[in-house]
Amino acid sequence: MNRRVLLRLVVVVATATAAVILGIAAAHATFDAPTVCLGLLMLAGTVLRPRVGQIYRTSLDYVVVIALYLLSGVASAILVGAVGALSQDRRHPLVKKVFNGAQSVICAAAGGLVFHFAGGPTGVAVLRNPWDAIWTTTAANLAWLIINALLLCVVLSLEPGDPTPLAFLRKVALPTLPSLLGYGLLGLLLAVAWLSGLSFLSIVLIFVPLYVSRWALTQYEAERRAQAATMRAFIQVIETKDLYTRGHSERVSEGVGMLGRQLGLADDRQTALEHAGLLHDVGKVGVPTSIIQKSGRLDDSEMDAIRLHPARGVELIGNIPFLEEVKSAVLHHHEKYDGSGYPAGLSGENIPYFARIIGIVDAFDSLTSTRSYRPARGVEETLAILVQDRFSHFDPRLVDAFVEVIRKDGWTTAADQPAPDGTVLATIDHDDLSLGSGGGASGSAAGPD
């Protein structure tokens, strides 16, 4: 049985399960004022569905559902949870809409069962037993999130490509769990406010701030998309100029990202480092194409033009505010630990931290990439070169950390790169440290790059 058939089977089973749950809930639901008001709010939909990232949406439906566990009972909460599924994005395919609807019902039922069997209070009993309300709603919220994640993992396992279920759990489900548990407590706050006499006004007090938060998140995501578009544009410019080493900037960004995580950088520093890795060679667009694509070695004047590319890079990104932090890394990524690099001849820890990181990964990717004039070096051989050049070219502590992370996580080497015109023209990779002394594949990493 292929994956497409299995996926449809999962959708059918989930839908049938949801239908049975809805039938039972409808027979026991109480259509009181909280159920009606919050049901109408669920139909609005947009307030409760902020976008998180570019792929995943997280629904705040359970804020309303948890409030209804406390106000009107589990059956009413399940029915209103089903109403929330009607506000899905129109662009979703029908099978996805059906599954999402079934998922909402199943998650609400799972949380409701936990709430019921944990002895969760309902109505005025919430005010008499606040601690019971807190721990039972938290347990119900956790059950909701776990079932939601498991259902998504089933679907992801049947859909080839990224993200994988493991990646989803590691990068999305687990990091967002604490904040979503916090959101769930808003349901408790809503119920307490309603039972305290605020009634409909409690909805305004809870969901107006959520709407403002959603608006702010939307603006943040728009800015992130604009930044990503800017980065892609820069990379396209670089690769138009130097197609022979296409993919190099992305690999350097990936490599510095691996090292940054190994070093435990904060999220904002990690992002800035990956941006710097992606843009470290953007200044090549200011170097004449005849030099970039020249076969064979460069004369002194041509090497001087190449050595200007870090400064050219800073000029290009100098007026882009969100790239302010990466300037020093772009400018100094060709400095050497012993002071023999360029453009300023900085040494040791006078070299900016990000520049020291990029210099290691830049050299590593160059040496492990196949060129028409030499074969790629093996990963272990290249790591040995980096270790050998600790203290002379590279920060020894950062080299040790990089060696550790590559041996732990591995590295996908670059494929053979053809020349821009599709021939086997021996275009030089000007970041290739192996060209420094002795030339070709036999040289060491000690020469100028």
Disulfide bonds with the S-S distance in Angstrom:
none
